[in-house]
């Protein structure tokens, strides 16, 4: 799957969980695979101001389409720079 499609899919997949209960939903609802995915992505975003801002905005307003798009764009950049990350 190309990085843009994968990034958009992941952003769309994660946003309902953020809407539901924020980051704590990953721990309390037992969504271990989603939580693992979230932690892996946010770890890759560490030290990248635009990516960190996209995460913060998505957490604050996960149902906002622009926030989802910004997050997906930052994830696409990581996937293009590190193709092996898509397989993790």
KAGILIN-V155638 format. One record per residue. N is the residue number from 1. RES is the residue in one small letter. OMEGA is omega in radians with two decimals (999 if undefined). NEAR is the number of other ideal C-beta (glycine too) atoms within 12 Angstrom. Layout:
# KAGILIN-V155638
N,RES,OMEGA,NEAR
N,RES,OMEGA,NEAR
This chain:
# KAGILIN-V155638
1,x,-3.12,14
2,x,-3.05,13
3,x,-3.12,24
4,x,3.13,21
5,x,3.14,16
6,x,-3.14,26
7,x,3.13,33
8,x,3.13,25
9,x,-3.13,22
10,x,3.13,33
11,x,3.11,37
12,x,3.14,24
13,x,-3.07,23
14,x,-3.00,39
15,x,3.10,33
16,x,3.11,19
17,x,3.10,30
18,x,3.09,34
19,x,-3.05,20
20,x,-3.06,18
21,x,3.14,18
22,x,-3.07,22
23,x,-3.11,25
24,x,3.13,16
25,x,-3.13,23
26,x,-3.11,26
27,x,-2.99,17
28,x,-3.11,15
29,x,3.11,18
30,x,3.14,13
31,x,-3.04,23
32,x,-3.13,14
33,x,3.09,15
34,x,3.10,26
35,x,3.11,23
36,x,3.13,16
37,x,-3.14,25
38,x,-3.13,33
39,x,3.13,21
40,x,-3.13,24
41,x,-3.09,37
42,x,3.05,29
43,x,3.11,19
44,x,-3.12,30
45,x,-3.10,31
46,x,3.14,15
47,x,3.10,11
48,x,-3.01,20
49,x,-3.13,12
50,x,3.12,18
51,x,3.11,29
52,x,3.10,21
53,x,3.11,18
54,x,3.09,35
55,x,-3.13,35
56,x,-3.14,21
57,x,-3.14,26
58,x,3.13,39
59,x,-3.11,29
60,x,-3.12,19
61,x,-3.05,20
62,x,-3.13,31
63,x,3.14,20
64,x,-3.08,19
65,x,3.12,17
66,x,3.08,17
67,x,3.10,27
68,x,3.14,31
69,x,3.12,21
70,x,3.10,30
71,x,-3.14,41
72,x,3.13,32
73,x,3.11,28
74,x,3.10,36
75,x,3.09,41
76,x,-3.14,31
77,x,3.11,24
78,x,-3.12,34
79,x,3.09,32
80,x,3.14,19
81,x,-3.10,18
82,x,-3.08,19
83,x,-3.13,15
84,x,-3.14,12
85,x,3.12,23
86,x,-3.13,25
87,x,-3.08,10
88,x,999,16
